[in-house]
Amino acid sequence: MEKLRHANQLLQWSEQRQLNAAQLQQASERYPLQPAPADWLAQANLILLFGTTVLLSSAVIFFFAYNWPHMHYFTKFALAGTAVLLSGLVAVCSAPQSLMQHSALLAASILTGALLALIGQTYQTGADIWQLFASWAALITLLVLVSKSRACYLLWFVILELAASRYLHTRSEFFWLFASAPMILNLTLVNLLLMLFADVALPRLGVKPDNLLLRVSAVMFIVPHTYGGMLGAWDNHYQANLLCYLLLSVGLALRYYRYRRDIFVLALLLYSAIAVVTSLLARLLELSDGFFAMNLLALFVIGSSVAAALWLKKQLRRQAGVSA
């Protein structure tokens, strides 16, 4: 994969006319510009292995759903428990940190949630859905830490996000869109912790460097973060959300521009800022002429978006030059 990244960089320089044909040909002798058959095979094996893991785990869940009325609950528990134990046994017998072990631990993590749902459905515990997701995330935490697998961490992040979102749904009328200011602020802070965990803690826990987890957690963070800031422009009850938005945005912008250059996160922060500033301008122009206000807001959105895109493109080129 490292050779392919070098090839992508060389092709970008060639498109930008920073390398001529002779220089590109000379560089291609060290870094092939096209993936070899072995690279395609390795990537296909990775996709097929984890695709098989997800599909087999889903097949077990759908098997219980389809045959639910026709099986005794002891049979259901025996089959579900056996599936979890088999996946755990495969993980123990596999080579440490191998693809097989990662896929087995991913299967065990998914099937643990199916077993929890089976227990709740059988005994009608009366627990809310968010409690199921929270229990699921807590039970697989050790498996995720042991796996050091990005797929397992991605599943863990999604489950935690679902638990937090469903909890807010039980406290508001419709999801978290009509939640109170403290609830949106709490969701923002929870997602911020996940984002910082993906950025700072994962490399120290032995997870291979990858931007996917950081960017997924950044998206989960930026949505309620921006929403709270936009509400703060219109409703005094959300002033704390707006203040939190300003402080966190400035801090994160400094971090991901000066200390850890990540164009994707910077783009999220930039366009989030455009949305919040547009909301503030709309509040200031609330009593102005409607035609004038709409055109001014449209010009601001178009102009700021173009400026943000040009700045991001410049930073991307600068980053490409530094990484050489």
C-alpha positions as CSV (number, residue, x, y, z in Angstrom):
1,M,0.0,0.0,0.0
2,E,2.9,2.3,0.7
3,K,4.2,1.9,-2.9
4,L,0.7,2.8,-4.2
5,R,0.6,6.0,-2.1
6,H,3.9,7.0,-3.7
7,A,2.6,6.2,-7.1
8,N,-0.5,8.4,-6.4
9,Q,1.8,11.2,-5.3
10,L,3.9,11.0,-8.4
11,L,0.8,11.0,-10.7
12,Q,-0.5,14.1,-8.9
13,W,2.9,15.9,-9.4
14,S,2.7,15.0,-13.1
15,E,-0.8,16.4,-13.4
16,Q,0.4,19.6,-11.7
17,R,3.4,19.7,-14.1
18,Q,5.9,19.5,-11.3
19,L,7.4,16.4,-13.0
20,N,8.1,16.0,-16.7
21,A,7.7,12.7,-18.6
22,A,11.4,11.8,-18.2
23,Q,11.4,12.4,-14.4
24,L,8.1,10.4,-14.1
25,Q,9.6,7.5,-16.0
26,Q,12.7,7.6,-13.8
27,A,10.6,7.6,-10.6
28,S,8.4,4.8,-11.9
29,E,11.5,2.5,-11.9
30,R,11.5,2.6,-8.1
31,Y,7.7,3.1,-7.4
32,P,5.5,1.3,-9.9
33,L,2.7,3.5,-11.2
34,Q,0.2,0.7,-11.4
35,P,-0.7,-1.9,-8.8
36,A,0.7,-5.3,-9.3
37,P,-1.5,-8.5,-9.3
38,A,-0.3,-9.2,-5.8
39,D,-1.6,-5.9,-4.6
40,W,-5.0,-6.6,-6.2
41,L,-5.1,-10.0,-4.6
42,A,-4.2,-8.7,-1.2
43,Q,-6.9,-6.0,-1.3
44,A,-9.5,-8.5,-2.6
45,N,-8.6,-11.0,0.2
46,L,-9.1,-8.2,2.7
47,I,-12.5,-7.1,1.3
48,L,-13.8,-10.7,0.9
49,L,-12.7,-11.8,4.3
50,F,-14.4,-9.0,6.2
51,G,-17.4,-9.1,3.8
52,T,-17.8,-12.7,4.6
53,T,-17.5,-12.0,8.4
54,V,-20.3,-9.4,8.2
55,L,-22.5,-11.5,6.0
56,L,-22.2,-14.6,8.1
57,S,-22.9,-12.7,11.3
58,S,-25.9,-11.1,9.6
59,A,-27.1,-14.6,8.5
60,V,-27.1,-15.8,12.1
61,I,-29.2,-12.8,13.1
62,F,-31.7,-13.2,10.2
63,F,-31.9,-16.9,11.0
64,F,-33.2,-16.2,14.5
65,A,-35.6,-13.5,13.1
66,Y,-37.1,-15.8,10.5
67,N,-37.4,-18.9,12.8
68,W,-38.3,-17.0,16.0
69,P,-41.8,-18.6,16.6
70,H,-40.6,-22.1,15.7
71,M,-37.7,-22.5,18.2
72,H,-37.7,-23.0,22.0
73,Y,-35.8,-20.3,23.8
74,F,-33.2,-22.8,25.1
75,T,-32.5,-23.7,21.5
76,K,-32.1,-20.0,20.6
77,F,-29.7,-19.4,23.5
78,A,-27.7,-22.5,22.7
79,L,-27.3,-21.6,19.0
80,A,-26.5,-17.9,19.7
81,G,-24.0,-18.8,22.5
82,T,-22.4,-21.4,20.3
83,A,-21.9,-18.8,17.5
84,V,-20.2,-16.4,19.9
85,L,-18.0,-19.2,21.4
86,L,-17.0,-20.5,17.9
87,S,-16.0,-17.0,16.8
88,G,-14.0,-16.6,20.0
89,L,-12.4,-20.0,19.6
90,V,-11.3,-19.1,16.0
91,A,-9.8,-15.8,17.3
92,V,-7.8,-17.7,20.0
93,C,-6.5,-20.3,17.6
94,S,-5.5,-17.8,14.9
95,A,-2.2,-16.1,14.7
96,P,-2.0,-12.9,16.8
97,Q,-3.0,-9.8,14.9
98,S,-3.7,-11.7,11.7
99,L,-6.6,-11.0,9.4
100,M,-8.3,-14.2,10.6
101,Q,-8.1,-13.1,14.2
102,H,-9.4,-9.6,13.4
103,S,-12.4,-11.0,11.4
104,A,-13.2,-13.5,14.2
105,L,-13.2,-10.8,16.8
106,L,-15.4,-8.7,14.6
107,A,-17.8,-11.6,14.3
108,A,-17.8,-12.1,18.1
109,S,-18.5,-8.4,18.6
110,I,-21.5,-8.4,16.2
111,L,-22.9,-11.7,17.6
112,T,-22.6,-10.4,21.1
113,G,-25.2,-7.7,20.2
114,A,-27.4,-10.4,18.6
115,L,-27.2,-12.4,21.9
116,L,-28.1,-9.4,24.0
117,A,-31.1,-8.6,21.7
118,L,-32.2,-12.3,22.0
119,I,-32.1,-12.1,25.8
120,G,-34.1,-8.9,25.8
121,Q,-36.7,-10.2,23.4
122,T,-37.1,-13.5,25.2
123,Y,-37.5,-12.1,28.7
124,Q,-39.0,-8.8,27.8
125,T,-36.7,-6.9,30.2
126,G,-38.4,-3.6,29.3
127,A,-35.0,-1.9,28.7
128,D,-34.8,1.0,26.3
129,I,-33.0,0.5,23.0
130,W,-30.2,2.8,24.1
131,Q,-29.5,0.5,27.0
132,L,-29.1,-2.4,24.6
133,F,-26.5,-0.4,22.6
134,A,-24.7,0.8,25.7
135,S,-24.5,-2.8,27.1
136,W,-23.3,-4.0,23.8
137,A,-20.6,-1.4,23.6
138,A,-19.5,-2.2,27.2
139,L,-19.4,-6.0,26.6
140,I,-17.2,-5.8,23.5
141,T,-14.8,-3.1,24.8
142,L,-12.3,-5.7,25.8
143,L,-12.6,-7.5,22.5
144,V,-12.1,-4.3,20.6
145,L,-9.0,-3.4,22.6
146,V,-7.5,-6.8,22.1
147,S,-8.2,-6.9,18.4
148,K,-6.4,-3.6,17.5
149,S,-8.6,-3.8,14.4
150,R,-9.9,-0.7,12.7
151,A,-13.1,-2.6,11.7
152,C,-13.8,-3.5,15.4
153,Y,-13.2,0.1,16.5
154,L,-15.4,1.4,13.7
155,L,-18.2,-0.9,14.9
156,W,-17.6,0.2,18.5
157,F,-17.8,3.9,17.5
158,V,-21.1,3.4,15.7
159,I,-22.6,1.5,18.6
160,L,-21.6,4.2,21.1
161,E,-23.1,6.9,18.8
162,L,-26.3,4.9,18.5
163,A,-26.5,4.5,22.3
164,A,-26.0,8.3,22.8
165,S,-28.5,9.2,20.0
166,R,-31.2,6.8,21.2
167,Y,-30.8,8.1,24.8
168,L,-31.5,11.6,23.6
169,H,-34.4,10.3,21.6
170,T,-36.0,9.1,24.8
171,R,-35.6,12.6,26.3
172,S,-36.9,14.6,23.3
173,E,-39.8,14.6,20.9
174,F,-38.0,13.7,17.7
175,F,-34.5,12.2,17.8
176,W,-32.2,15.0,19.1
177,L,-33.3,17.7,16.7
178,F,-35.6,19.1,19.4
179,A,-33.5,18.2,22.4
180,S,-32.7,20.7,25.0
181,A,-29.5,22.7,25.0
182,P,-27.7,20.5,27.6
183,M,-28.6,17.3,25.7
184,I,-27.1,18.6,22.5
185,L,-24.1,19.9,24.3
186,N,-23.6,16.5,26.0
187,L,-23.8,14.7,22.7
188,T,-21.3,17.1,21.3
189,L,-18.9,16.5,24.1
190,V,-19.3,12.7,23.9
191,N,-18.5,12.8,20.2
192,L,-15.5,15.1,20.9
193,L,-14.1,12.5,23.3
194,L,-14.5,9.8,20.6
195,M,-12.8,12.1,18.1
196,L,-9.9,12.8,20.4
197,F,-9.7,9.1,21.3
198,A,-9.4,8.2,17.6
199,D,-6.8,10.9,17.1
200,V,-4.6,10.5,20.2
201,A,-5.2,7.2,21.9
202,L,-5.6,4.7,19.0
203,P,-2.0,5.0,17.8
204,R,-0.8,4.4,21.3
205,L,-3.0,1.3,21.6
206,G,-1.2,-0.3,18.7
207,V,-3.8,0.4,16.0
208,K,-2.3,1.0,12.6
209,P,-2.4,4.6,11.5
210,D,-5.5,5.3,9.5
211,N,-7.6,8.4,8.9
212,L,-10.9,6.6,8.5
213,L,-11.7,6.3,12.2
214,L,-10.7,10.0,12.8
215,R,-12.8,11.2,9.9
216,V,-15.9,9.1,10.9
217,S,-15.7,10.4,14.5
218,A,-15.1,13.9,13.1
219,V,-18.4,13.7,11.1
220,M,-20.3,12.4,14.1
221,F,-18.9,15.3,16.2
222,I,-19.4,18.1,13.7
223,V,-23.2,17.5,13.1
224,P,-24.5,18.2,16.7
225,H,-21.6,20.7,17.2
226,T,-22.8,22.8,14.2
227,Y,-26.5,22.3,15.0
228,G,-26.0,23.6,18.5
229,G,-24.1,26.6,17.3
230,M,-26.8,27.5,14.7
231,L,-29.5,27.2,17.3
232,G,-27.5,29.5,19.6
233,A,-27.8,32.2,17.0
234,W,-31.6,32.2,17.3
235,D,-32.5,31.0,20.8
236,N,-31.0,32.4,24.0
237,H,-31.5,29.0,25.7
238,Y,-28.7,27.7,23.4
239,Q,-26.1,30.4,24.2
240,A,-23.9,27.9,26.0
241,N,-23.9,25.8,22.8
242,L,-22.8,28.8,20.8
243,L,-20.1,29.6,23.2
244,C,-18.9,26.0,23.3
245,Y,-19.0,26.0,19.5
246,L,-16.7,29.0,19.3
247,L,-14.2,27.7,21.8
248,L,-14.0,24.1,20.4
249,S,-13.9,25.3,16.8
250,V,-10.9,27.6,17.5
251,G,-9.1,24.9,19.5
252,L,-9.7,22.2,16.9
253,A,-8.8,24.5,14.0
254,L,-5.4,25.3,15.7
255,R,-4.7,21.6,16.4
256,Y,-5.6,20.3,12.9
257,Y,-3.9,23.1,11.1
258,R,-0.7,23.7,13.1
259,Y,0.0,20.4,14.9
260,R,-1.7,17.7,12.9
261,R,-2.6,18.8,9.4
262,D,-5.7,17.0,8.3
263,I,-7.5,18.6,5.3
264,F,-10.7,16.6,5.8
265,V,-11.2,17.8,9.4
266,L,-10.3,21.4,8.4
267,A,-12.9,21.2,5.6
268,L,-15.5,20.1,8.1
269,L,-14.7,22.9,10.5
270,L,-14.6,25.5,7.7
271,Y,-18.0,24.7,6.2
272,S,-19.4,24.3,9.7
273,A,-18.2,27.8,10.5
274,I,-19.9,29.0,7.2
275,A,-23.2,27.5,8.3
276,V,-23.1,29.0,11.8
277,V,-22.0,32.5,10.5
278,T,-24.8,32.3,8.0
279,S,-27.2,31.6,10.8
280,L,-25.9,34.6,12.7
281,L,-26.2,36.9,9.7
282,A,-29.8,35.7,9.1
283,R,-30.6,36.6,12.7
284,L,-29.0,40.1,12.3
285,L,-31.0,40.6,9.1
286,E,-34.2,39.2,10.5
287,L,-36.0,42.6,10.4
288,S,-34.4,43.7,7.1
289,D,-36.0,43.6,3.7
290,G,-36.6,40.0,2.7
291,F,-35.2,40.3,-0.9
292,F,-32.1,42.1,0.3
293,A,-31.5,39.7,3.2
294,M,-31.8,36.6,1.0
295,N,-29.5,37.9,-1.7
296,L,-26.9,39.0,0.8
297,L,-27.0,35.6,2.5
298,A,-26.7,33.8,-0.9
299,L,-23.7,36.0,-1.8
300,F,-22.1,35.3,1.5
301,V,-22.6,31.5,1.3
302,I,-21.3,31.3,-2.3
303,G,-18.3,33.6,-1.7
304,S,-17.2,32.0,1.6
305,S,-17.7,28.5,0.1
306,V,-15.5,29.3,-2.9
307,A,-12.9,31.0,-0.7
308,A,-12.9,27.9,1.6
309,A,-12.5,25.6,-1.4
310,L,-9.6,27.6,-2.8
311,W,-7.8,27.7,0.6
312,L,-8.3,24.0,1.1
313,K,-6.9,23.2,-2.4
314,K,-3.9,25.4,-1.6
315,Q,-3.3,23.5,1.7
316,L,-3.7,20.2,-0.1
317,R,-1.0,21.1,-2.6
318,R,1.3,22.4,0.2
319,Q,0.7,19.1,2.1
320,A,1.6,17.1,-1.0
321,G,4.8,19.1,-1.4
322,V,5.8,18.6,2.3
323,S,5.1,14.8,2.2
324,A,7.6,14.4,-0.6
